[in-house]
Amino acid sequence: MLFTHQNRLRRRLKRVLKFLLVLYIMIGASLYFLQEKILFLPSNLAQDFQYEFRYPFEELFFQTSEDVSINAIHFKTENPKGVILYFHGNAGDLSRWGIIGEHFVSQNYDVLIMDYRTYGKSKGKLSEQGFYDDAQFCYDYLLKQYSEEDIVLYGRSLGTGIATYLASKHQPNQLILETPYYSILDVAKHRFPLFPVTALLKYEFPTNEFITSVKCPITMFHGTDDKVIPYSSAEKLKSVAPSDNTSFITIDGGGHNNLISFDLYKEGILSILK
């Protein structure tokens, strides 16, 4: 009887282990084949969609390469203090991010915001290099109208890696990072600790590598209650950033999408853009 019972337990254990193995393989395969759907959450707009904002703006289409068209909004004020090149997060489109960009227009700055490939009205095949190339195109566009010392690079969430990449290649006035990450790989390891994400992930966005070459002042804002990009990831990024030109502002209790509601963030932005 005991022997029979033990055999049943072994068979049951084998079935459970096989189920867990199949489940593990399925999740791992999903992480690899569906990673773009996990990382990027675009919403689409009809090509004839009409933007409506409180401040004057120009809608632009950049043909950054043969098969790529990037839609952008360029807010313009009468006597700007400078221009902010803003790289938004991984969800939504310019109809939403333009409204957020108006916050900086109210500080008397011109603002250029682009939609990434597949977002809003923008078209093109997603790739990490594609993000960098399109960002560089926007930077070059601004250099034809503004002095480089008047350009402020601003990245939010996903956009922090892209903004830092540009800052590592140029000499802008400022680099502002809202809810930054050490790297996308670092965030993925935090979320999926049981999986070999280094081998599975096609996108890295290694902000930690780019930031070591940034010469301009850097300001990071991160909330302690961020459930999307861990506060610890931003702390790691701060540890490798140039110490003499980096400021790290901790928003106690701040989440991923609500830093603008905290006085410490508002005061920090006002101080930078004064």
PEHUBEL-V611695 format. One record per residue. N is the residue number from 0. RES is the residue in three letters. PSI is psi in whole degrees, -180 to 180 (none if undefined). BURIAL is 1 if it has 24 or more other ideal C-beta (glycine too) atoms within 12 Angstrom, else 0. Layout:
# PEHUBEL-V611695
<<N & RES & PSI & BURIAL> <N & RES & PSI & BURIAL>>
This chain:
# PEHUBEL-V611695
<<0 & MET & -45 & 0> <1 & LEU & -42 & 0> <2 & PHE & -44 & 0> <3 & THR & -42 & 0> <4 & HIS & -41 & 0> <5 & GLN & -40 & 0> <6 & ASN & -41 & 0> <7 & ARG & -42 & 0> <8 & LEU & -42 & 0> <9 & ARG & -45 & 0> <10 & ARG & -40 & 0> <11 & ARG & -41 & 0> <12 & LEU & -41 & 0> <13 & LYS & -41 & 0> <14 & ARG & -41 & 0> <15 & VAL & -43 & 0> <16 & LEU & -40 & 0> <17 & LYS & -42 & 0> <18 & PHE & -46 & 0> <19 & LEU & -38 & 0> <20 & LEU & -45 & 0> <21 & VAL & -43 & 0> <22 & LEU & -43 & 0> <23 & TYR & -46 & 0> <24 & ILE & -40 & 0> <25 & MET & -43 & 0> <26 & ILE & -42 & 0> <27 & GLY & -42 & 0> <28 & ALA & -39 & 0> <29 & SER & -41 & 0> <30 & LEU & -35 & 1> <31 & TYR & -52 & 1> <32 & PHE & -24 & 0> <33 & LEU & 16 & 0> <34 & GLN & -32 & 1> <35 & GLU & -34 & 1> <36 & LYS & -23 & 0> <37 & ILE & -42 & 1> <38 & LEU & -41 & 1> <39 & PHE & 127 & 1> <40 & LEU & 66 & 0> <41 & PRO & 153 & 1> <42 & SER & 148 & 0> <43 & ASN & 151 & 0> <44 & LEU & 146 & 1> <45 & ALA & 148 & 0> <46 & GLN & -25 & 0> <47 & ASP & 12 & 0> <48 & PHE & 136 & 0> <49 & GLN & 117 & 0> <50 & TYR & 147 & 1> <51 & GLU & 117 & 0> <52 & PHE & 166 & 1> <53 & ARG & -23 & 0> <54 & TYR & 155 & 1> <55 & PRO & 140 & 0> <56 & PHE & 163 & 1> <57 & GLU & 130 & 0> <58 & GLU & 134 & 1> <59 & LEU & 153 & 1> <60 & PHE & 118 & 1> <61 & PHE & 123 & 1> <62 & GLN & 86 & 0> <63 & THR & -22 & 1> <64 & SER & 179 & 0> <65 & GLU & -41 & 0> <66 & ASP & 19 & 0> <67 & VAL & 129 & 1> <68 & SER & 120 & 1> <69 & ILE & 123 & 1> <70 & ASN & 137 & 1> <71 & ALA & 157 & 1> <72 & ILE & 130 & 1> <73 & HIS & 104 & 1> <74 & PHE & 139 & 1> <75 & LYS & 133 & 1> <76 & THR & 170 & 0> <77 & GLU & -47 & 0> <78 & ASN & 74 & 0> <79 & PRO & 147 & 1> <80 & LYS & -22 & 1> <81 & GLY & -163 & 1> <82 & VAL & 139 & 1> <83 & ILE & 123 & 1> <84 & LEU & 110 & 1> <85 & TYR & 128 & 1> <86 & PHE & 118 & 1> <87 & HIS & -178 & 1> <88 & GLY & -169 & 1> <89 & ASN & 4 & 1> <90 & ALA & 153 & 1> <91 & GLY & -160 & 1> <92 & ASP & -175 & 1> <93 & LEU & -23 & 1> <94 & SER & -29 & 1> <95 & ARG & -49 & 1> <96 & TRP & -26 & 1> <97 & GLY & -39 & 1> <98 & ILE & -40 & 1> <99 & ILE & -39 & 1> <100 & GLY & -26 & 1> <101 & GLU & -24 & 1> <102 & HIS & -36 & 1> <103 & PHE & -27 & 1> <104 & VAL & -36 & 1> <105 & SER & -17 & 0> <106 & GLN & 12 & 1> <107 & ASN & 41 & 0> <108 & TYR & 141 & 1> <109 & ASP & 151 & 1> <110 & VAL & 131 & 1> <111 & LEU & 123 & 1> <112 & ILE & 129 & 1> <113 & MET & 154 & 1> <114 & ASP & 134 & 1> <115 & TYR & 165 & 1> <116 & ARG & 136 & 1> <117 & THR & -5 & 1> <118 & TYR & 140 & 1> <119 & GLY & -121 & 1> <120 & LYS & -1 & 1> <121 & SER & 146 & 1> <122 & LYS & 151 & 1> <123 & GLY & 163 & 1> <124 & LYS & 132 & 0> <125 & LEU & 137 & 1> <126 & SER & 153 & 0> <127 & GLU & -44 & 1> <128 & GLN & -33 & 0> <129 & GLY & -39 & 1> <130 & PHE & -46 & 1> <131 & TYR & -42 & 1> <132 & ASP & -43 & 1> <133 & ASP & -38 & 1> <134 & ALA & -42 & 1> <135 & GLN & -38 & 1> <136 & PHE & -44 & 1> <137 & CYS & -40 & 1> <138 & TYR & -45 & 1> <139 & ASP & -36 & 0> <140 & TYR & -44 & 1> <141 & LEU & -35 & 1> <142 & LEU & -20 & 0> <143 & LYS & -13 & 0> <144 & GLN & -21 & 0> <145 & TYR & 154 & 1> <146 & SER & 146 & 0> <147 & GLU & -31 & 1> <148 & GLU & -9 & 0> <149 & ASP & 2 & 0> <150 & ILE & 126 & 1> <151 & VAL & 128 & 1> <152 & LEU & 128 & 1> <153 & TYR & 126 & 1> <154 & GLY & 139 & 1> <155 & ARG & 126 & 1> <156 & SER & -118 & 1> <157 & LEU & -40 & 1> <158 & GLY & -12 & 1> <159 & THR & -36 & 1> <160 & GLY & -38 & 1> <161 & ILE & -44 & 1> <162 & ALA & -40 & 1> <163 & THR & -37 & 1> <164 & TYR & -49 & 1> <165 & LEU & -43 & 1> <166 & ALA & -31 & 1> <167 & SER & -18 & 1> <168 & LYS & -13 & 1> <169 & HIS & -172 & 1> <170 & GLN & 64 & 0> <171 & PRO & 173 & 1> <172 & ASN & -42 & 1> <173 & GLN & 156 & 1> <174 & LEU & 119 & 1> <175 & ILE & 128 & 1> <176 & LEU & 118 & 1> <177 & GLU & 121 & 1> <178 & THR & 58 & 1> <179 & PRO & 168 & 1> <180 & TYR & 155 & 1> <181 & TYR & -48 & 1> <182 & SER & 159 & 1> <183 & ILE & -34 & 1> <184 & LEU & -41 & 1> <185 & ASP & -42 & 1> <186 & VAL & -41 & 1> <187 & ALA & -40 & 1> <188 & LYS & -36 & 1> <189 & HIS & -40 & 1> <190 & ARG & -35 & 1> <191 & PHE & 66 & 1> <192 & PRO & -20 & 0> <193 & LEU & -1 & 0> <194 & PHE & 150 & 1> <195 & PRO & 69 & 0> <196 & VAL & -26 & 1> <197 & THR & -39 & 0> <198 & ALA & -27 & 0> <199 & LEU & -31 & 1> <200 & LEU & 129 & 1> <201 & LYS & -15 & 1> <202 & TYR & 131 & 1> <203 & GLU & -39 & 1> <204 & PHE & 68 & 1> <205 & PRO & 74 & 1> <206 & THR & -35 & 1> <207 & ASN & -32 & 1> <208 & GLU & -42 & 0> <209 & PHE & -40 & 1> <210 & ILE & -23 & 1> <211 & THR & -19 & 0> <212 & SER & 3 & 1> <213 & VAL & 129 & 1> <214 & LYS & -22 & 0> <215 & CYS & 167 & 1> <216 & PRO & 139 & 1> <217 & ILE & 132 & 1> <218 & THR & 127 & 1> <219 & MET & 138 & 1> <220 & PHE & 130 & 1> <221 & HIS & 139 & 1> <222 & GLY & 147 & 1> <223 & THR & -19 & 1> <224 & ASP & 25 & 0> <225 & ASP & 119 & 1> <226 & LYS & -5 & 0> <227 & VAL & -54 & 1> <228 & ILE & 112 & 1> <229 & PRO & 142 & 1> <230 & TYR & -35 & 1> <231 & SER & -31 & 0> <232 & SER & -41 & 1> <233 & ALA & -38 & 1> <234 & GLU & -40 & 0> <235 & LYS & -40 & 1> <236 & LEU & -42 & 1> <237 & LYS & -35 & 1> <238 & SER & -23 & 0> <239 & VAL & -5 & 1> <240 & ALA & 153 & 1> <241 & PRO & 117 & 0> <242 & SER & -29 & 0> <243 & ASP & -13 & 0> <244 & ASN & 23 & 0> <245 & THR & 131 & 1> <246 & SER & 135 & 0> <247 & PHE & 116 & 1> <248 & ILE & 114 & 1> <249 & THR & 125 & 1> <250 & ILE & 100 & 1> <251 & ASP & 121 & 0> <252 & GLY & -3 & 0> <253 & GLY & 142 & 1> <254 & GLY & -155 & 1> <255 & HIS & -31 & 1> <256 & ASN & 12 & 1> <257 & ASN & 17 & 0> <258 & LEU & -29 & 1> <259 & ILE & -17 & 1> <260 & SER & -4 & 0> <261 & PHE & 135 & 1> <262 & ASP & -36 & 0> <263 & LEU & -38 & 0> <264 & TYR & -48 & 1> <265 & LYS & -45 & 0> <266 & GLU & -39 & 0> <267 & GLY & -46 & 1> <268 & ILE & -43 & 1> <269 & LEU & -40 & 0> <270 & SER & -41 & 0> <271 & ILE & -41 & 1> <272 & LEU & 11 & 1> <273 & LYS & none & 0>>
